[in-house]
Structures are given as C-alpha cells and as structure tokens.
Amino acid sequence: MALHRGDLDVTQRAAEVDKLLHSVGLEEFQHTRAGSEIIRGLSSGNKRRLSVALALVKRPKILFLDEPTSGVDSASAVRMMTFLKNVAKAQNIAVVCTIHQPPASVFAGFDNVMVLSMGRVAYFGKAAKMNAYLAGINHAPTADTNPAEFILDLVNKDFTSTASVRAVLDKWSEGTGEAYGCDMEHEDGAPLALADFERAPFAKQLAVLTDRSVVVARREPLAYLVRLIANFNATLFFGIIYIETRDKVQAQINPRTFFLMFCVGIPMQFILVSNFIYHYQWLSLKKEVKDGMYHPAANAIASWIVQIPMMFILALSSLIPMFALGDLAWESFGIVLVLYSVTFWAFEGLAQAFSCFPNVIYGLFMFLNIYFMAFLFCGMFVDPEDVVWPIRVFCYFLPLGWTLQSYMYGLWHHMDNHKGVTYCTPGDALPQGGVCTAQGFYCYSEEDPSGAVCYGETGDQILESLSVQFTIFEAKGHYARNIGFIIAFGALCRVGYVAAVYVLTKMYGGQTPAEPSDSYEVTVDDDTSDGDSTVHGSELAITVATASFAPVAKDDPDGTTFCFKDISYSIPGKKGAPDKRVLVDVSATVHAGEVLAVVGPSGAGKTILLDTLTYGKGPGAPAGDITLDGHKMSRSVFVEQAIYVPREDNLWPTMTPRQHLEFAFKLFRPTLDAESLETEVSELLSVTGLTSCQDTRAGGFLFKGLSGGQRRRLSLAVALVKRPRVIILDEPTSGLDSAAAAAIVSLLGNIARKCKAAVICTIHQPSALVFAGFHKVLVLSEGRVAFCGERGDMAPYFEKVGQALSHDANPAEAVLDLVSKDATSEEAVREILDKWEASKDSKSLALMSSGVEGKAPPSRRGAGAGAVASTAQVFKRQLSLACVDPLQYTGRLVAIPPIVAFFGVVYLASRDTNQKQVPFRLFYLWWVLALPACMSISTLIGTNRDNFSVVYEIRAGMYKAWSYAASTSLVQVPALFLLAMCINVAAFAVGGWPWDNFITFSLTITATLMFFDNLAQLLAVAFVNPVLGMLAFLGVWSSSIIFCGLVFRGEDVVWPFRLFYYVMPLKWTFGSAGYDVFMPSTFSGAETCVPGAAITYADGTASTCPPVGFYCDGMTSSFGCWGRTGEQVLDTLQMSYESLSSTDHRGRDIGILLAMVAALKLGYVFILTKKVSATDSPQKPAKVSPKAK
C-alpha cells in the first residue's frame, strides 16, 4: 500500500488496508504470518486471497490469475471465483484467469470463456451461450452435462480423435474471430478507464522496503536467528573441544591455529541457510518488480542496509564464546569483529547472488562449491606460490585468505607468551645435538626430542614459524588492504545480484508481441488414421482399456466380498484434552467386480479410513471389523490377499514398464516359466494401455519419462501381478487431466470385473464422467457417513431426505457441496449426517455380522518367491540400476576422479618429496579422503527417493527387508571398490604417491566410502524429509573431519566429546592411508645420522646428531624439519597430527571401519524393518455418539 498508494497518509492507508482485508475475507487472519515450509501460517486458500489482495492494491484495470482454484476443494473454488467476480464488478476490473477443469458451480460464475486446444481457439464468447454455439456446429451437449467438461472432452485429443478436434477448431476459424454473443448487456461492467500509473519515489521505496527487511529479519527464523544460534553453538563447541589450547605451550599452538580457523570458517558455511531464504524472497521479488511495485535496486539496497548491522550481530555471536573459552586477548576483539563482519558480509552477498537460480538446489550447490574453494585456497592448505596458473588466481580472488591473514595476526599478535622456548645464538651447537637456527630459539622435551614442534614465545615469533607451513601468515596485519579486498569481493557479488535481477525480471529486453502475420504454422501431434472427423454428444471415446467384461455373479465361487463395519478412529488429546474422533462408525460392503468411491470434502477422514483398511500405522487408535469373505482380516492376511496403491507412484525412475512387471512377476509368481511370464507381461501391458510405452523409463526429477496417467496405470499394473482379491487406491486420479482420470476409472471398472476383485478408492473432486464409472459411493463428512450405497441410489436418497441435488450434470459436485460446511453451514451438514444415521440403509449396514476367526480364502497367486530367490531377483535389479542410475554410482564414477585430479593439480608441487611439501602432501591426502566421502550425499538423495518404492514393495509382500539390504550390499561392495580404484588412480598419478601400497590404500578408501554410503542409507530411511537427512549427513561428515586427528590431538579433548574421536571413521582412515602415502618414500632436505654421533653442517659448524636420528642443514627454523624416511616423517607429524603413526596398523584400522559399516547396516535393516512392519489393527468396535467427537 505504501508503495502503490504513496498519496495516502498513515490514517488513510490503515483504512484502505482494513477495507481490503474485509473485501477478501482476511480480517480474522490479518495478523497471521503467511507461513513457509518451516513455519505454519495461512492456508492455501487464504494465501490465494492474500495474493489477490496484494494485486488489488495497485488498483489495476486488468487482473491476470493463473489457476486461482488449483489445489482447493469445490467449496473453496466456488468461494474464490465468487469473490473475484464481486471484486471485478465493484472495482470495474477485468479479470482474466486460466482454469484447469472447472466444476459446473464454478463455470456458472464466468462471464466470458475462451477454450484453447493445440494452440488454437475452439470457442470465445459468453459462457452462458457456449451451449448454443456448440449446438450450432452440431455438437449440442445433453441437458444433464457440465458445459465445461463437455467442451474440454470435445477438444481433448486424448478423448477425441485428432481429426475430430481439428474439425471443431476449424469451425471456429471459419468465423470472424469476434467473441460469440458478447454484445454489451445491462449486467456487464462499464468500459475500462485507463489511468497513468505512478510509482512511489525511489527514496520512499527504499524506506518502505527497509522497513519490510527489518520485519523479515525479526520474524523469519531462517533470515538470521537460526544462524545466530548456530554460530554461537558452533564456536562454543569448538571452544570446548579445543579447551586444552588455553595452555600456552608449544604443543597447543598448531591445534590453536586450527581452532581459530574453524571458528571463522564453519560459521561462514551456515550462510548457506540465507541462500535458501533469499531464493524464496526472490520468487516474490520477481513478481513485485514486474508488477511495477518498486525498482529492483531499491530492494537490493534495502536488504544491504539491514545486512550490515546483522553481520556485526552474527559476528558477536561467534566471537564471544571463542574469546571466552579460547582465552584470547580481548584487546584484539575490535579488529577481529570488523574482519569477521566484513567477511560475513562478503559471503552474504555471494549467497544472495546465487539465490537467483531457478532451482534452490543449484544455488546451494554453487555456494558450497565457492565455499569449499575459499577454504582450499585460503593459504592454510596450499602455498599460493606452488599453485599453477590460472588456478592460482583463486588464491587471490576468494576472500577467506585475506581474512585469515589479518585475523590470525590480530589474534596472535596480542596473545600471551608461550612456554617451552629456550633462546640461543644462531649457529651455536645445542646441548641435545644440532645447531641453533636463525630464529634464535629452540625447544626440547622428552615428548619432542627433535624440537620440531617449536614455534616461539611471542605471537610474532609464532606467526613467523607458522608461515613456514602456512605461507599466508605474516607478522603484519595489512588490515586496510585486506579489508578492502574483502569488501571488493562482497561488492562484486552484489553487483552481480543486481544485474541478475535486472535480466531475470526483464526490466530491459522484455519481448513485445509482434504484429499478426498470415505466415505462421501451428505444430501439433499428427494422427491421420483417425477416420471419421466428426463426433457427437456422448460419443467421446476413452482410449484405454475399452474392452468390457461381464459383471461378477454374487454366487461366483471365485468371487469375493470385502466388508468393513463400524470403523472408528480416535487420536489422543494433548495435555489432558479428550480424544478426538476423526472417524465414527463407518461401514460398507464391496463385492467382486465393484468399485467403491470414497468421497468427501477436505478433512472428512478419507485418508484415515484408507490407512485403517490397509493396516497402516497412524497417530491414533482404530476400532472396528474388517472381513474378507466372512473371515476376520489381519495384516498378514491383507499382505496375502490385497494390495494398496498409494497416491504417489512408487516406481523406479530408470526402469521401464516391462521391467517393472517382469520383476513383480518373478517375485509374486515365481513358478511361471519364461514363455508364460512373457505372455502374462504382454497381456497386462495391453490391458492397462502401456504397450506403446513399455520400453520408456518411468522417469523422475532427474529426467523425463512416463506421463502422469501412464505412471498411474503402471502402478496399478504392478499391483495386479499379485492377483489380489481387494485393491485399495488413494486418489488414483490425482494430478491427472480429465481424459487421463476418466481412463483410469474406466480401467478400474474393467479390472474389477476381469480380475473379480473388490476395488475401493478415494477421490477428491470427480468429474461427471469419472463419477459415472463407480458402482458404489461412500460419502464422508467430519468423519461420519452421509451416504453409502449404489451410485444410482444417491440422488433419490438425498431427494427423499429433503436435500435434492442441485447439479444434475454432476451429482458428485452437488453432494460435496451439501456435506461441506464451507459451502453450506455446520448445522446443515450435521443434519444430513444425523439423517443418514437414522436411516434404514444405515441400520442395515450396522447389522452386518462381524467376521469369524478362521482360515482366510487361499491366495490366488500361489506361493511367492523364497528368501534366496527373492534376494537373487532384487540383486539382479539393483545391479542393473547401479549401472544406469546416476545417483547411485555412475554419477560419482564420472565426477569424483576429475575432482581428485583437480586437487592433484592444485597440489602439484607436493609431488616433490622435500621438507616443505610434507604438510601439503598431507593436506592433499586430507582432501582426497574427505571429499569423496562427502559425495556419498548423492546416495542419500537417491536412497530417500527409492525408499518409498522399497517400503511399498516390502509391505506388499514382494520380499523382506533383509533381502533388500543384502542385495544392495552385494552391489555396493564391488561398485565402491571400483570407485575407490578410479579415485586412487587419479590421486596416485597426479599426486606422485608411491604405487607400492595402492591395493591397501584402495581397501581403506573402499571401507571409508562404505561407511558413508551406509550412513547415507541409514539417514535416508530414518528421515522422510531428505533435507533433514542431508543436514544430519553433513553434520556427521563435518564431525569426522574435525575428529580425524589432524586438527587436534584426541587426548586433549574433554570427555564425553573425546568419544567422537574414536567413533568417527576418518581417524582410522587417516591412520591407514597416511601409512600408505608416507612410509615407502624418502624426503630430501633432511639427512639421517646416528643419535649422538658427530655431524658437520654445510657452513662448517660441528655438532652432534639429534636424538631423532636426522637433521636438516640450512633451515632457518627448527619447525619444518620432518625427517628423511617415511618412518621419521610420520613420527614427527604424529606430534601434531595424532592419528598418524609409523607403526603399521592398517589391518586394525580397516577392520574397525568395517565393523562401523556392519553397525550402520544393522541399524538400517532395523529401522527399515520397523518402518515396514508398523501397523495398527482395528480393535473391538466401540459405538461412539457423534456428539462425543
């Protein structure tokens, strides 16, 4: 309002807001947050109303809406369209909206309508006169037809032949093109009065948008609050882990350096969260900018104004625990706060720039890539001078290196002196052997006889010593220069963000429609074999499963009867509140060959009823009787005799329909020989209309495949392999268009008769044609029954009780309106429910005899595959999937070796086996081991996707949980060994590692990858939401890096945190891998000698050999002399990197890794088994009065 109506003062603006809230019916929710995936807020219907209200603030003359009734029930759709019509009339606005499949009650509210098909117009004119036009072209709809459904079917080439559709389109083209029947009438609105649009001045925009950014910062937890808490806890955690670094001794200097690095690096990773929130703000920003609400630069500057103080607050949350627990010098707090804040600001700009990607995952991935590169090239893991051009440019372009240089100086320069240093005169012989180096001090202790861990007493001395390994460190701050570079990086990111906003919102370069031309061509699917080009009235053909089957006789010995009686469901109340009854005494009977449709408004209890009938695990307690042919059912009987087809299609993306069916037949009906199996599969493909797409992959979010209708039919086909007596489906037409929905229902009816099965399905808002395909109907509202019986008896029943159905065209719409309290009233709905409860039909259902205990009828499919056979079949399928599914192994086989080779190029200088390159060779090893392990996150994504299919197949009785776990393990081991071999070839070839231990190194990598792959599998089944699983995986992976023994010593960590040091895998990985990389090598720059023997340096200085048996001639510092042999190097490194050892513990380390893998695998099987075996069996029926709800 403040942006579009800048002429209003505060009082007038408040009055206009109240008026608008009243007009859209949002007064009750005016202080409710809109909500998101994280926080609850407005319902979908109210969000639609709010979107319309925001559009009306602009006082537009034309309002465009895309699918305003999408995802809402019939009553909400009618209410929305009535509201729009009232707004159009009251404000003299032209409203243009697209709509998918309007029910008759919605269509009746349209003034004009345009029908499109194949890019052409089939009708444009008055909605009320459309039937007259259709009659004029010899396509008159019958009196009881919804005009919208009729014409949509008429111009849908899935319902009608392509030639017939073209004939209808050509009929319209023969006319003048003017709207049909649109002469001005008295009820039409006045002509639109166009007015000039004035946007608020830039300063006003900036002020208003800044206020909004402040509100978002305060109320949206993902904006800053989550990061503030995460930053504080992260540095607090590191402070506790590194608590021993408070001791000012030489052995704690290297761990303290990593402590300081993690305290600045890890909080930067949490900025990933801001990428998420900026992306969803970007989705709103695009619309608001295109609507002319404000200039994109104003919004960008407003966000930056809020970012600046928030960066300081985030920096404070990180630094306070770091300084308090780390015993750091508080006089350096000010400059460190500034460095921290500007670095946060720079990475915040990076996250904001990447938020403009069309998919939030792309932005997150790009941010993580830059973050890891900033970490790699920050100067602590690689010497910039050793990096080849042009890769070296990253060392100077990315901001973390500049931050660390000034940050480390600011902290170390003011730090208290460290003990363990003895001063000497450079060149003098030392008592323990060797000579005093140019730094003028040395260190000696029994723990460090070589004096290698000797950095200095003062902070500046320590920085000079650390610069031998971390070359970016200096005894100078360079504050102004480095802060300038960091700010320049952040500014560049923001310039890129503004440029992206300009381009993507098409502020410039937008397309204006060209002038009409006579030379154009519309390309449509050609179908020249359709024959007759005309189609009349009800002669619309469904192209799937048109063959009809005779009804199943009630005395058919192979028939079946499925009954459920007095089904109730109660959910325990919270904090002493009474139980909530969501189902009350629901009963019905379905015979073989019949399809029962369960309908009702949102919240009627349809899903809970299906969960009860399928013995699913829910939040409450079910009660009632479920019988099959007079025998009480149980979960085990349901698995044998019935099948449940959920709303989501649980298919394998890379498998074709034929492969799905072949797999199902081999498990459900293993006795079929190859010829019979081929015949059965082909017949089922034909029956379900899948023959033409039998070799098309099902598809998923990575690649396209079957259409929605084909996926539904394939799900049903897989269920039919079991030859069930009962088929239960949840929303089988969900997300399908009119043609596909009608085809599915027609198919269900034919299958019910052909397979002599009882079919039950829930349905959301069936069209007239869909509703006509059902035999029986169960109408639910508020958990109670409003009607249950034959479809043809429904309208007479409601007329008998004084509630005649108003829409003869579609009884389903009429009855849903009757039993929806949003469309009528709560009292009227309760009256309808009470009348059914008092009716004779209801009492006759209630008198159904309960089932008797005893043996259920035999399974039609016979015995399924045994344990060994089922495991073998699952193994064959998983092996096939492993070769084609990029989320399992092929994607990593392609991606990881080049990444490892890239790191090898970055560390190309470490091929030289000299003293300087010893730590960089170790860091390269660190990246080689850590990054491939992180890439196992792709397994989590794929397994989470596949788990829905796995759980469905296990619950359907195809195989056992342990069979799937064993099969995946049999594929996993060789696949990961192959991946390890590919990784190692790249690492050994580029990194110049010795090939002597290639095989043992490969075994270590394989065991490590197995750990993280099995961790991914465990988390994928433990968390339904993959984002939560990914966060947990990254948490374990990050902890493994921290507790790997390379960044602190395990003995310095306080309990119980020290436990992580032993249970995280990378400690054992580094112990074994480090031995393989260093032991066979010889490193120049150091000479071996006999401890105590006389030695002479190159400058003629005489001394004795140090106790460690080696010395480095010509070095300016004792730090950096690691040893001549691999054994000496490992012994020296072990003083700082505890997981390394010159003793061969490879067998032990690999064994521990495999034991961890086994524990994870058992955990996966346990959780999967628990998930698939979770069930609720209805208990003894308990009659409950509806008033007790």
LONU-926385 format. One record per residue (C-alpha): residue in one letter; x, y, z. Coordinates in steps of 0.25 Angstrom, whole numbers, plus 5000, padded with zeros to 4 digits. Last residue first. Layout:
residues N
aXYZ
...
***
This chain:
residues 1189
k493548565075
a492648515086
k491448575079
p491548475069
s491248365079
v492248255079
k492048105077
a493248035081
p493747925071
k494747835077
q496147875072
p496547915058
s498047865055
d499047975054
t500347945047
a501847975047
s502547855040
v503047945028
k503648045037
k504247955048
t504847865037
l505447995031
i505948045044
f506547905048
v507147885034
y507848025034
g508348005048
l508947865044
k509647935032
l510148045041
a510747945051
a511347865039
v512047995034
m512548025047
a513147885048
l513747905034
l514448035039
i515047965051
g515547855042
i516147955032
d516848025044
r517347895050
g517947835037
r518547975034
h519247985048
d520647985042
t521448065052
s521948205047
s520748265052
l519748375048
s518448395056
e519248495065
y519548605056
s520448705063
m521448605070
q521048505059
l521648585048
t523048565054
d522848415055
l522148405041
v523348485035
q524348385042
e523648265037
g523548325023
t525048345023
r525848475023
g525148555034
w524148665037
c524948785038
g523848895037
f523948965050
s525448965054
s525549095047
t526549165037
m526849025030
g528249015025
d528448865028
c527248785033
y527548675043
f527248535046
g527348425056
v526248475066
p527248485077
p528048605070
c529348575063
t530548645069
s531048785065
a532148845056
t531848965048
g532648965035
d531549045027
a531048915021
y530748855035
t531748755041
i531248635049
a531748565061
a530948445066
g530048465078
p528848405070
v529348335058
c529048415045
t528048435034
e528048555026
a526848645023
g526548735011
s526048625002
f524948535006
t524948375004
s523648305002
p523148165005
m522548205018
f521848335014
v520648305006
d520248165011
y520448205025
g519548325024
a518448245018
s518448155030
g518448255041
f517648355032
t516448255030
w516448215045
k516348365049
l515348385037
p514348285043
m513748355055
v513548265067
y514948285074
y515048445073
f513548455076
l513748395089
r514648505093
f513448595094
p513048525106
w514048555111
v515048665109
v515848675096
d517448685098
e517648535097
g517048535083
r518048635078
f517548745069
v517348775054
l517948655048
g517348545058
c516048525050
f515148585060
i514948715052
i514748635038
s513848535044
s513048645051
s512848705037
w512348575031
v511448545043
g510848685042
l510748675027
f509948545028
a509048605038
l508748725029
m508548635017
g507548555025
l506848675029
v506748725015
p506348585010
n505048595018
v504548455022
f505748445031
a506148305037
v506148235023
a507048335017
l507948345029
l508248195029
q508548195014
a509448315016
l510148255027
n510348125019
d510948215007
f511848285018
f512348155024
m512548085010
l513348205005
t514248185017
a514448035015
t514648065000
i515748165003
t516448075012
l516347965002
s516948054991
f518048095000
t518347945003
i518447924988
f519248044984
n520348024995
d521548014986
w520948114976
p521748224983
w520948364982
g521248454971
g520048544973
v519548534959
a519748384957
f519448344971
a518248424973
a517548394959
v517848244960
n517348254974
i515948314971
c515748214960
m516148094969
a515248154980
l514048154970
l514348014966
f514347974981
l513048054983
a512447974972
p512947844977
v512447864991
q511147934988
v510547824979
l510547714989
s510147815000
t508947854992
s508547714991
a508747685006
a507947805010
y506847775000
s506747635006
w506847685020
a505547765018
k504847645012
y504247624998
m503047644990
g502047645001
a501347774998
r501947845011
i503247805005
e502947864991
y502347994997
v503548015007
v504547994995
s503748084986
f503748204996
n505148165000
d505648194986
r505548344987
n506248345000
t507248254994
g507548344983
i507748464992
l508548395002
t509448334991
s509648474986
i510148505000
s511248404997
m511948524991
c512448565005
a513348435006
p513948464992
l514348604998
a514948555011
l515948455007
v516548524995
w516448655002
w517248605014
l518248535005
y518548674999
f518748735012
l519748625016
r520548655003
f520448795007
p521048765021
v522248695014
q522448795003
k523448885010
q524348765014
n524448705000
t523848594993
d523448674980
r522048624976
s521548734986
a521748834976
l520548784968
y519648814980
v518648894972
v518848794960
g518548684970
f517248754974
f516848754960
a517148604959
v516248584971
i515148664965
p515348584951
p515248454959
i514048494967
a513048534955
v512948414946
l513048304956
r512148384965
g511048394955
t511148254951
y511048204966
q509648224972
l509048364968
p509448344953
d508548224952
v508948144940
c509948034944
a509448034959
l508048004954
s508447874947
l509147824959
q508047864968
r507047784959
k507947664959
f508147674974
v506647684976
q506447554968
a507547484976
t506947524989
s505547484985
a506147344981
v506847324994
a505647365003
g504647294995
a503847344983
g502347354985
a501447234988
g500047234980
r499547364973
r498047344976
s498347334991
p497447234998
p496247285006
a496547325020
k496647225031
g495747245043
e495247355053
v493847405049
g493547535043
s492447625049
s491047615044
m490547735037
l489447795045
a490147935044
l489947935029
s488447905031
k488448025041
s489048115031
d488148075020
k486948095029
s487248235032
a487548295046
e489048305043
w488748365030
k487848475035
d488848505046
l489948535035
i489048625027
e488648705040
r490148715044
v490448775030
a489348875031
e489748915045
e491248935040
s490749025029
t490649015014
a491949025005
d492949035016
k492248935024
s492348835012
v491348725012
l490448785002
d491548844993
l492148704992
v490748654989
a490548744978
e491948734972
a491748574972
p490448584965
n491048644953
a490048704942
d488848694951
h489448804959
s488548834970
l488448704978
a487148694986
q487348715000
g485948675006
v486248545012
k485648475000
e486348564990
f487648524997
y487348374995
p486848384981
a488148454977
m489048344983
d488248224978
g488948224965
r490348214971
e489948094980
g490148114994
c490748195006
f490248335009
a490648445019
v491548355027
r492348425039
g493848465040
e493448615038
s492848585025
l492848445017
v492148405005
l492248255001
v491948224987
k491648094979
h491848054965
f492748164960
g493048204946
a491948304945
f492748394955
v493948404945
l492948454934
a492348554944
s493648604948
p494248554961
q494648644973
h495648574982
i495448424980
t495748314990
c495848174984
i495248034987
v495247924978
a494747784980
a495347684971
k494847584961
c496047604952
k495247634939
r494147714947
a495047794956
i495947814944
n494947874935
g494447964946
l495848014949
l496148034935
s494948124933
v495448204945
i496848214940
a496348264926
a495348364932
a496548424940
a497448424928
a496448494919
s496048594930
d497448634934
l498248564944
g498848614957
s498148524966
t497348414958
p497648294967
e497448374980
d497748264989
l497548124984
i497047994990
i497047864982
v496447744989
r496447604983
p497847624979
r498547554966
k499947604971
v500247644957
l499047744958
a499847834967
v500947854957
a499847884947
l499247984956
s500548064958
l500748054943
r499448114941
r499748234950
r501048254943
q500448254929
g499448354934
g500548444940
s501348434927
l502548334926
g503948384926
k504648514928
f506048524935
l506648564948
f505348584956
g504748454952
g504548364940
a503848234938
r504748194926
t504048164913
d504148024908
q502647984910
c502248124905
s501348074894
t500947944901
l500448024913
g498948024912
t498647954925
v498047824918
s499147824907
l500347834918
l499647724926
e499547634913
s501047664910
v501447634924
e500647504925
t501147454911
e502647484915
l502447414928
s501847294921
e502947274912
a504047294923
d503347194932
l502447244943
t502647184957
p503247314962
r501847374963
f501947494973
l503447514972
k503747484957
f502447544953
a502847674960
f504247684953
e503547654940
l502547764942
h503547874946
q504447834934
r503247844924
p502847974930
t504348034928
m505348044940
t506148174942
p505248244951
w504848124960
l503348144963
n502548174975
d501448264969
e500948354980
r499448334984
p499648204989
v499348064983
y498947964993
i498847814990
a498047704996
q498047554999
e499447515004
v499847645010
f498447675016
v498447535022
s499747575029
r499247705034
s497947635039
m496647605033
k495447545040
h494747445031
g493347465025
d493847465011
l494847565015
t494647645028
i495047775034
d494347805048
g494447925056
a495448015064
p496648095060
a497548165071
g498348295067
p499548355061
g499548255049
k500248125045
g499648065033
y498647935034
t498147955019
l496747985024
t497148075035
d498048155026
l496948165016
l496048215026
i497048325031
t497248375017
k495748395015
g495448455028
a494648575024
g495748675025
s495648725011
p494248705006
g493648565003
v493748444994
v494048294996
a493748224982
l493448074983
v493747994970
e493047864968
g493547744961
a493647654974
h492747714985
v492947834993
t492247855007
a492247985015
s492248035029
v492848155036
d492448165051
v493148295055
l494448345049
v495248465053
r494948455068
k495848545076
d496248485090
p495948585102
a496948685106
g497948645117
k499148715111
k498948675097
g497748585092
p497948445087
i497448425073
s496248335071
y495848255059
s494548185057
i494148075047
d492748015050
k492847905039
f493747875028
c493447775017
f494147715006
t493347604998
t494047514988
g493747444975
d494447314971
p493247224974
d492347324967
d491047334975
k490947484974
a491247484959
v492347564954
p491947664944
a492347634929
f493547704924
s493747824915
a494947854906
t495247994905
a496447984913
v497048124910
t496548204898
i495348264905
a494448304893
l493448424893
e492148384886
s491348464897
g491048584888
h491448554874
v492848534868
t493248574854
s494548554846
d494348404843
g495648324841
d496648344852
s497848294844
t498448434841
d498948464855
d499848574855
d500348634868
v500248784867
t501148894860
v500449024858
e501049104846
y501049244843
s501049334830
d499849424831
s500549504841
p500049584854
e500949694859
a501949644868
p501749624883
t502649714892
q503849634898
g504649684910
g506049734908
y506149824920
m505449814933
k505349664929
t505149614943
l506349524940
v507249624934
y507049734944
v507149634956
a508349574950
a509049704949
v508649744963
y509249614968
g510549624960
v510749764966
r510449704980
c511549594977
l512549704973
a512249784985
g512549664994
f513849634987
a514249784988
i513949785003
i514849665005
f515949734997
g515849865005
i515849785018
n517149725013
r517849855009
a517349935022
y517749825031
h519149785026
g519349715039
k520849695039
a521649575046
e521249495034
f520349375031
i520049345016
t521149235016
f520449145025
q521549035027
v522749125028
s521849245032
l521549175045
s522949205049
e522749355046
l521449355053
i521949285065
q523049395066
d522049505065
g521149445076
t522349435086
e523049305091
g523349235078
y522849125069
c523548995073
v522948865070
a524048815062
g524948805074
s525448675070
p525348615085
d523848655085
e523148575096
e524448565104
s524648715103
y525448815095
c525148955088
y526049045081
f526249195080
g527049295071
q526149295058
a527449275050
t527549125055
c528349085067
v529148955064
g528948805065
g529048725077
q528448715091
p529348825096
l529148915084
a530348965076
d530349115073
g530049155059
p528949255063
t529149295078
c528149235087
y526749255094
t526049145100
v524549125098
g523549035105
k522549145110
h521649235101
n521549385103
d520149445104
m519449475091
h519349615085
h520049585072
w519349445071
l517949495070
g518149615061
y519149545052
m518249425050
y517049515046
s517949595037
q518449475029
l517149395031
t516249495025
w517149515012
g517149365010
l515649365012
p515349465002
l515449384989
f516149454978
y517649444982
c517749294984
f516649274973
v517649334963
r518649214965
i517749124957
p518249204944
w519349184947
v520049074955
v519949064971
d521249054978
e521349204980
p519949204986
d520449104997
v519349015000
f518448975012
m518649095021
g518649195010
c517149215008
f517149144995
l516449015000
f515549085009
a515149184998
m514949064988
f514048994999
y513149125000
i513149144985
n512649004983
l511649014995
f511049144989
m510949074975
f510248954981
l509249034989
g508949124977
y508648994969
i507748934979
v506949064980
n506449034966
p506349154956
f507649214961
c507449354966
s507849324980
f509349314975
a509549464977
q508949464991
a509849354995
l511049424990
g510649554996
e510549485010
f511949435007
a512449575006
w511649625018
f512149505027
t513549545023
v513249695026
s512749655040
y513849555044
l514949655040
v514249765048
l514049675060
v515549635059
i515949785059
g515049805072
f515449675079
s516949695078
e516949765092
w516249645097
a517449555097
l516949405095
d516649315106
g516049215096
l514749195104
a514449345106
f514949385092
m514249285084
p512949285092
i512849435089
l513349435075
s512249355068
s511049425074
l511849555072
a512049525057
l510549505055
i510249635062
f511249705053
m510649645041
m509249685045
p509749825046
i510149825031
q509049735026
v507949825028
i508549935019
w508849825009
s507449775008
a506949925006
i508049944995
a507549814988
n506049854989
a506349994984
a507249944972
p506049854968
h505149974966
y503849964973
m502349924971
g502449914956
d501749784955
k502949724949
v503749764961
e502749704970
k502649574963
k504149554962
l504349604977
s503349494982
l504149384976
w505449454980
q504949444995
y504949294993
h506349294988
y506849394999
i506349295009
f507049175004
n508349255001
s508249305015
v508349165020
l509649145013
i510149255021
f510449145031
q511749115024
m512249245028
p512049205042
i513049085039
g514249165034
v514449275045
c514349185057
f515049075049
m516249155046
l516349195061
f516349055066
f517249015054
t518349115059
r518049065074
p518348925070
n519648965064
i520049055076
q519648945086
a520948865086
q521748995089
v521149035102
k520149145106
d519049055112
r517749115107
t517949015095
e517448905105
i515948955103
y516048915088
i514748835088
i514048925098
g514449045089
f514048975077
f512648945083
l512449095087
t512949135073
a511849045067
n510749085078
f510949235076
n510949225061
a509749125060
i508949215069
l509249345061
r509049255048
v507649215052
l507249355056
y507749425044
a506849405032
l506449265035
p505649305047
e504749405039
r504149495049
r505249595053
a506049595040
v504749595032
v504249715039
v505549795037
s505449755022
r504049815022
d504449945028
t505649955018
l504649935007
v503750045012
a504950145013
l505550105000
q504250114992
k504050254998
a505450294994
f505250244980
p503950324978
a502650234979
r502150184966
e501150264957
f500250184948
d499450274938
a497950234937
l497150144927
a495650154929
l495150014926
p493750014919
a492649994929
g492249854934
d491349764928
e489949744935
h489249824924
e489749754913
m490849794903
d490849694891
c491749574894
g490949464888
y492149404882
a493449484882
e494049524869
g494849424861
t494049454848
g493649304847
e494349194839
s495349184850
w494349144860
k493949024851
d495348994848
l495648974863
v494448874864
a494948804851
r496348794857
v495848724870
s495148624861
a496448594853
t497148584866
s496248474871
t495448504883
f495748474898
d497348484898
k497148584886
n496448684896
v495548774889
l494248704892
d494648664905
l494848804909
i493548844902
f492748744911
e493448774924
a493248924923
p491748904918
n491448814930
t490448714924
d489048684929
a488348754917
t489148684906
p490248754899
a490048804885
h491148774876
n490548804862
i491348934860
g490049024864
a489848934876
l491248964881
y490949114879
a489649104887
n490449024898
m491449134899
k490349244901
a490549254917
a492049254916
k491949374906
g493049374896
f494249304891
y494249164886
a495149064880
v496349154879
r497749094875
g498949054882
m498648914881
s497348934889
l496849064895
v495549104901
m495249254904
v494149284913
n493249404917
d492449444929
f492849324938
g492149294950
a491449174944
f492749104942
v493049104957
s491749034960
a491948934948
p493248894952
p494448954946
q495548874940
h496848944939
i496649094940
t497349214934
c496949354939
v496649484933
v495949584942
a495549724936
i495349824947
n494149914950
q494449924965
a493149864970
k492849774958
a494249714957
v494349704972
n493049624972
k493449534961
l494749504968
f494049474981
t493049384974
m494249314968
m494949294981
r493649244988
v493349144977
a494849094978
s494749084993
a493448994992
s494048904981
d495348874988
v496648954987
g497948914980
s497749004968
t496649104969
p497349224964
e498049154953
d498849264947
l498249404950
f498249534942
l497649654947
i497349764937
k496949914941
p497949904953
r497749984966
k499149944971
v498649904984
l497749804976
a498949714973
l499349704988
a497849664991
v497949554980
s499149494986
l498549505000
r497349424995
r498149314989
k498949305002
n497549295009
g497249175000
s498649115003
s498449125018
l499149245025
g500349215034
r501249105039
i502749115040
i503849045033
e503249015019
s502649155019
g501649235026
a500849355022
r500849405037
t499549425044
h499249575048
q498149595037
f497549455039
e496149495044
e496049615035
l496449525023
g495149525016
v495649585003
s494749705004
h495049725019
l496549715017
l496349825006
k495549915015
d496549895026
v497749935017
e496950055012
a496750105026
a498150085030
r498650165018
q497650275021
t498250285035
v499650285031
d499550385019
l499150335005
d499850394993
g500850284993
r499850184988
h500650074981
l501850074990
a501150105004
m500050005000
***
